[in-house]
Amino acid sequence: MNRYYKLTTFMKGGHIEVDNNRAERSIKPFLIGRKIWLFAVSTSGANSSAIIYSLVETTKENGFNPFFYLQFLFEELPQLDMTAERNIDYLMP
């Protein structure tokens, strides 16, 4: 009875999922990556790997093709003026 309100909210909203399987599937690659990063030769290498891995997984989660996103980044980043304080949010997936 304590959870009756939440149950009825779930029944009224068709957009609410019954379980959290989607969330668990989306974080699974990070868990696998965490085990792989234990065997990195250096801390900076593991950090770089984590950054790239995070970008790729964020791209996938937002529904974009990681190959085309990385291609876009490699084309845009060399042209950026790093001395100017510029908002680079447009580069995020």
C-alpha positions as CSV (number, residue, x, y, z in Angstrom):
1,M,0.0,0.0,0.0
2,N,3.0,2.3,0.6
3,R,3.8,2.2,-3.1
4,Y,0.3,2.4,-4.5
5,Y,0.8,5.9,-5.9
6,K,4.0,4.9,-7.7
7,L,2.3,1.8,-9.1
8,T,-0.7,3.8,-10.4
9,T,1.6,6.4,-11.9
10,F,3.4,3.6,-13.8
11,M,0.1,2.3,-15.1
12,K,-1.0,5.7,-16.3
13,G,2.2,6.6,-18.1
14,G,3.0,4.4,-21.0
15,H,6.4,6.0,-21.4
16,I,7.7,4.6,-18.1
17,E,9.5,1.3,-18.4
18,V,8.9,-1.6,-16.0
19,D,12.6,-2.4,-15.4
20,N,16.0,-0.7,-15.7
21,N,17.4,-3.2,-18.3
22,R,18.0,-0.4,-20.8
23,A,20.1,1.6,-18.3
24,E,22.1,-1.5,-17.3
25,R,22.8,-2.4,-21.0
26,S,24.0,1.2,-21.6
27,I,26.6,1.1,-18.8
28,K,27.8,-2.5,-19.5
29,P,30.5,-1.3,-22.0
30,F,31.9,1.0,-19.3
31,L,32.2,-1.9,-16.9
32,I,34.1,-4.0,-19.5
33,G,36.3,-1.0,-20.2
34,R,37.0,-0.5,-16.5
35,K,38.5,-4.1,-16.4
36,I,40.5,-3.4,-19.5
37,W,42.0,-0.2,-18.1
38,L,43.5,-2.1,-15.2
39,F,46.1,-3.4,-17.6
40,A,47.1,-0.1,-19.2
41,V,50.8,0.5,-19.3
42,S,50.6,4.1,-18.0
43,T,48.1,6.3,-16.2
44,S,48.0,8.8,-19.1
45,G,47.3,6.0,-21.6
46,A,44.5,4.7,-19.5
47,N,43.1,8.2,-19.2
48,S,43.3,8.8,-22.9
49,S,41.6,5.4,-23.6
50,A,38.8,6.3,-21.1
51,I,38.2,9.6,-22.8
52,I,37.9,8.0,-26.3
53,Y,35.8,5.2,-24.9
54,S,33.5,7.7,-23.2
55,L,33.1,9.7,-26.4
56,V,32.3,6.6,-28.5
57,E,29.7,5.3,-26.0
58,T,28.1,8.8,-25.6
59,T,27.8,9.0,-29.4
60,K,26.1,5.6,-29.5
61,E,23.8,6.5,-26.7
62,N,22.7,9.6,-28.6
63,G,21.9,7.6,-31.7
64,F,24.9,8.7,-33.9
65,N,27.4,6.6,-35.8
66,P,30.7,6.7,-33.9
67,F,32.8,6.4,-37.0
68,F,31.2,9.5,-38.6
69,Y,31.3,11.4,-35.3
70,L,35.0,10.8,-34.9
71,Q,35.6,11.7,-38.5
72,F,33.8,15.0,-37.8
73,L,35.9,15.6,-34.8
74,F,39.2,14.9,-36.6
75,E,38.1,17.4,-39.3
76,E,37.0,20.1,-36.9
77,L,39.5,20.0,-34.1
78,P,42.6,21.0,-36.2
79,Q,40.8,24.1,-37.4
80,L,39.9,25.4,-33.9
81,D,41.6,28.5,-32.6
82,M,42.6,27.3,-29.2
83,T,43.7,30.7,-28.0
84,A,40.2,32.2,-28.3
85,E,37.7,31.4,-25.5
86,R,35.2,29.6,-27.7
87,N,32.3,27.4,-26.7
88,I,33.0,24.0,-28.1
89,D,29.7,22.4,-27.0
90,Y,28.7,22.1,-30.6
91,L,31.4,19.3,-30.9
92,M,29.7,17.1,-28.4
93,P,27.5,14.3,-29.7
